[in-house]
Amino acid sequence: MSETGIETRLVYGFLDAGKTTYIRDCIRNDYFYKYGKTLILCFEQGEEEYDPEALAARNASAAWYDGEEDVGAFCLRSIEAARPDRIYVEMNTMMAGLRDRFPPRMRVASAVTWIDWKTMPLYYANLRQMMMQMVSASQQVTFRGCPSREQLAPYSQAFRMMNRRASYLRQDPMGYHEKAFDLFLPFSLDESVIAVSEKHYVPFWLDAHDHPEHYEGKTLRFTDPLELRRNGEDGPWSAGRVVMVCCLADLQFMAFPLEAEDPEGGWAVFDAAARVVTDAYGQKSLALTADRLRPVPPPETLILDVNRP
């Protein structure tokens, strides 16, 4: 057992999303059992079950939460009984703040989310905030049983906004895995001057944050107004739009650092030279230098909704 805590892997998903199947496959297909014990902490029980004999053959065991005991006490009691070297947690999305109730001995090393394609439209429409909480905490998100990438395309921007750093995979009904979606850019990167309209702003922002080098040395023409904001009384300026992913509780100001002559708060359209800058931690990002700010009235829609076509 590590002095820094027991390596713990979280598996998120709504009921019957495929969490149990995923954990069973992980245990069956790796060789960890030769080196240590695995404990599965189950906070939800769906149609699939664990076979105690099959688990024992792989040096693993499972413990089920009864809903009454203190979460921390249940985890510690199960750990003391199993003495594991690794823990999988089958999360329950309906238990608010579950991760925060784990004892310090459980060192969260990774988290994945499974989303079943058959129920996804229902959950996306009605429980999008819960879906975002799972996705934003995960390094990998898998859409289970999705027949084609084309059917995932309408959700691309929303999920990338939920978590830009996650890997998104599509698992087809036969079990084949591939990258879930690519970001569609509604303009050509071959042009020296790129026009960015209001409806193109979100895919542009996402691509510019993932690949700022795409825009190095180019002129960006913002044909619809951007909001100008200052970071503090004497801080730097930025230009961007407020974007909603799920609801009004998760508004984000998606912006870029802006250099311009005598900027003022409000709204403006402008052409800007784009350049890649590197921060103190070696992270690259895109910065804008405006040629001339042209103040304009605010747009009719102050908030961009990534779920609208």
LUMDOBA-718174 format. One record per residue (C-alpha): x negated, y, z negated; residue in three letters. Coordinates in steps of 0.001 Angstrom, whole numbers, padded with zeros to 6 digits, always signed. Layout:
N
XYZAla
...
This chain:
309
+000000+000000+000000Met
-001421+003402+000988Ser
-002374+005826-001759Glu
-000584+008536+000224Thr
+002696+006620+000221Gly
+004351+003810+002125Ile
+004627+004405+005869Glu
+008331+004960+006525Thr
+010100+005022+009895Arg
+013552+006562+010166Leu
+016107+005311+012698Val
+018978+007726+013324Tyr
+022212+007197+015222Gly
+025966+007159+014827Phe
+027715+003897+013938Leu
+026942+001098+016438Asp
+024419+003186+018350Ala
+021898+000338+018368Gly
+019881+001033+015200Lys
+019951-002536+013871Thr
+019035-004014+017249Thr
+016128-001591+017582Tyr
+014720-002413+014128Ile
+015111-006164+014700Arg
+013281-005886+018021Asp
+010464-003868+016442Cys
+009939-006490+013746Ile
+010227-009428+016134Arg
+007862-008025+018755Asn
+004955-006674+016735Asp
+002247-008389+014703Tyr
+002519-006320+011545Phe
+003776-009380+009642Tyr
+000255-010809+009780Lys
-001059-007854+007806Tyr
+001706-006726+005455Gly
+005338-006775+004359Lys
+008201-004833+005902Thr
+011266-003594+004012Leu
+014451-002425+005749Ile
+016602+000003+003770Leu
+020131-000011+005190Cys
+022432+002931+004530Phe
+024953+001861+007140Glu
+026273-001502+008299Gln
+027705-001939+011800Gly
+028626-004913+013976Glu
+025057-006238+014212Glu
+023487-007887+011175Glu
+020050-008989+010003Tyr
+019296-012700+009704Asp
+017515-013176+006342Pro
+015684-016278+007595Glu
+014497-014556+010774Ala
+013290-011601+008697Leu
+011492-013868+006231Ala
+009664-015533+009121Ala
+008232-012108+009976Arg
+007356-011222+006376Asn
+010311-008819+006157Ala
+013413-008310+004022Ser
+016423-005988+003905Ala
+018253-004136+001141Ala
+021712-002556+001473Trp
+022837+000623-000242Tyr
+026208+000199-001983Asp
+027204+003851-001888Gly
+027344+004235-005656Glu
+023745+004144-006887Glu
+021490+007179-006802Asp
+019641+007083-003469Val
+016219+007622-005010Gly
+016829+004941-007632Ala
+017994+002471-004970Phe
+014881+003088-002875Cys
+012507+002692-005817Leu
+014264-000456-007058Arg
+014123-002001-003572Ser
+010445-001070-003202Ile
+009555-002599-006565Glu
+011347-005828-005617Ala
+009832-006176-002128Ala
+006403-004527-002592Arg
+006370-003497+001111Pro
+003530-002077+003172Asp
+005972-000562+005691Arg
+009581+000612+005519Ile
+012267+001032+008175Tyr
+015315+003096+007184Val
+018621+002592+008965Glu
+019998+006088+008442Met
+023627+007047+007881Asn
+024428+010277+009695Thr
+027475+010901+007522Met
+025342+011057+004350Met
+024313+014706+004225Ala
+020728+015345+003143Gly
+019859+011654+002983Leu
+016219+012123+003963Arg
+015716+014723+001226Asp
+016757+012165-001419Arg
+014006+009676-000630Phe
+011317+009351-003308Pro
+007813+010750-002635Pro
+006480+007188-002344Arg
+008181+006976+001038Met
+005915+008792+003512Arg
+007942+009535+006652Val
+005620+008809+009582Ala
+008104+008857+012469Ser
+011773+009167+013357Ala
+013790+008052+016371Val
+017400+008555+017421Thr
+019609+006147+019337Trp
+022685+007455+021175Ile
+025177+005037+022711Asp
+026314+006260+026119Trp
+029882+004960+025728Lys
+030580+007090+022668Thr
+028265+009989+023450Met
+030862+012310+025105Pro
+033135+011970+022057Leu
+030387+012642+019523Tyr
+028869+015394+021653Tyr
+032202+017197+021846Ala
+033200+016808+018197Asn
+030058+016166+016110Leu
+027428+018099+018033Arg
+025970+019695+014890Gln
+025325+016238+013379Met
+023847+015082+016670Met
+021522+018079+016663Met
+020373+017304+013101Gln
+019344+013798+014176Met
+017702+014845+017425Val
+015805+017772+015907Ser
+014224+015419+013336Ala
+013111+012807+015885Ser
+010046+012246+018023Gln
+011988+010024+020446Gln
+015614+009941+021570Val
+017021+007021+023572Thr
+020334+007064+025450Phe
+021467+003451+025287Arg
+023427+001838+028110Gly
+023450+004879+030420Cys
+023974+003728+034039Pro
+022024+006540+035747Ser
+019884+009606+035156Arg
+022352+011681+037176Glu
+024970+011197+034468Gln
+022560+012608+031880Leu
+021655+015683+033923Ala
+024457+017942+032552Pro
+023100+017400+029020Tyr
+019460+018104+029854Ser
+019220+021720+028736Gln
+021188+021209+025528Ala
+019046+018318+024304Phe
+015804+020035+025225Arg
+017008+023012+023187Met
+017778+020753+020227Met
+014181+019472+020241Asn
+011687+020560+022879Arg
+008932+018254+021583Arg
+010876+014984+021612Ala
+010552+012287+024272Ser
+013896+011437+025903Tyr
+014471+007967+027345Leu
+017315+006345+029229Arg
+017989+002660+028618Gln
+020194+001224+031353Asp
+022746-001551+030682Pro
+020116-004192+031599Met
+017610-002814+029086Gly
+015301-000989+031523Tyr
+013721+002170+030111His
+012735+005350+031948Glu
+012404+009075+031295Lys
+015901+010412+030667Ala
+015761+013667+032579Phe
+013549+016269+034157Asp
+014180+019954+033875Leu
+015681+021329+037087Phe
+014229+024690+038058Leu
+016612+026814+040162Pro
+013737+028641+041844Phe
+010483+027794+043614Ser
+007211+027931+041707Leu
+005409+028500+045018Asp
+006590+032104+045226Glu
+004407+034944+043909Ser
+007525+036834+042775Val
+010125+034781+040889Ile
+013594+036233+040302Ala
+015132+035123+036989Val
+018869+035761+036688Ser
+021026+035280+033600Glu
+022112+031775+034589Lys
+018481+030811+035311His
+017097+032149+032030Tyr
+017392+029011+029856Val
+015671+026569+032267Pro
+013022+029225+032909Phe
+012393+029707+029174Trp
+012162+025952+028564Leu
+009725+025412+031413Asp
+007634+028451+030488Ala
+007209+027174+026933His
+006291+023673+028061Asp
+004176+024765+031041His
+003150+028427+030741Pro
+000490+027783+033385Glu
+003300+027553+035986His
+003689+031334+035763Tyr
+000096+032536+035324Glu
-000517+035554+037579Gly
+003022+035656+038958Lys
+005481+038541+038907Thr
+008728+037754+037092Leu
+011710+039825+038197Arg
+014452+039880+035573Phe
+017454+040844+037638Thr
+019876+040629+034686Asp
+019211+042507+031430Pro
+017099+041159+028581Leu
+017350+042366+025012Glu
+014300+044183+023614Leu
+013472+043591+019967Arg
+010642+044640+017693Arg
+009107+042342+015090Asn
+009138+044585+012049Gly
+008913+048357+011914Glu
+005532+048547+013647Asp
+005253+045014+015001Gly
+005021+043766+018592Pro
+007918+043830+021023Trp
+009627+040876+022646Ser
+012236+040459+025365Ala
+014768+037638+025612Gly
+018315+036379+025167Arg
+020295+034906+022289Val
+021235+031303+023092Val
+023735+028935+021445Met
+023119+025175+021489Val
+025904+023826+019281Cys
+027736+026594+017450Cys
+027303+030110+016100Leu
+025302+028697+013174Ala
+022342+027781+015399Asp
+021809+030892+017514Leu
+018234+031278+018776Gln
+016550+034350+020209Phe
+014610+032845+023106Met
+012059+035493+023963Ala
+008579+036318+025194Phe
+006014+038815+023842Pro
+006331+042050+025798Leu
+003897+044844+026515Glu
+005387+047975+028062Ala
+004997+051740+028012Glu
+007214+053373+025359Asp
+009663+050479+024874Pro
+012860+051059+022900Glu
+015399+048660+021501Gly
+018372+047798+023652Gly
+018669+046179+027059Trp
+016580+046515+030202Ala
+015810+044996+033583Val
+012240+044985+034807Phe
+009439+043308+036734Asp
+006648+041854+034612Ala
+003213+040382+035212Ala
+002994+036988+033495Ala
-000148+035766+031789Arg
-001055+032819+029570Val
-002330+033678+026084Val
-003856+031398+023434Thr
-003208+031798+019711Asp
-005537+031111+016790Ala
-004499+027436+016767Tyr
-005249+026898+020456Gly
-001572+026888+021490Gln
-000883+028436+024890Lys
+002168+030566+025629Ser
+003449+033059+028154Leu
+003310+036835+027622Ala
+004797+039602+029765Leu
+003509+043020+030784Thr
+006335+045131+032175Ala
+005705+047435+035111Asp
+008591+049748+034231Arg
+011532+049209+031902Leu
+014881+050296+033319Arg
+017415+050650+030461Pro
+020872+049276+031266Val
+024125+048611+029349Pro
+024465+045275+027516Pro
+025803+042370+029617Pro
+029393+041221+029245Glu
+028226+037982+027626Thr
+025816+038666+024767Leu
+025279+034991+023918Ile
+024229+032350+026463Leu
+025880+028947+025872Asp
+023759+026079+027244Val
+026865+023888+027484Asn
+028573+026124+030026Arg
+027917+025418+033709Pro
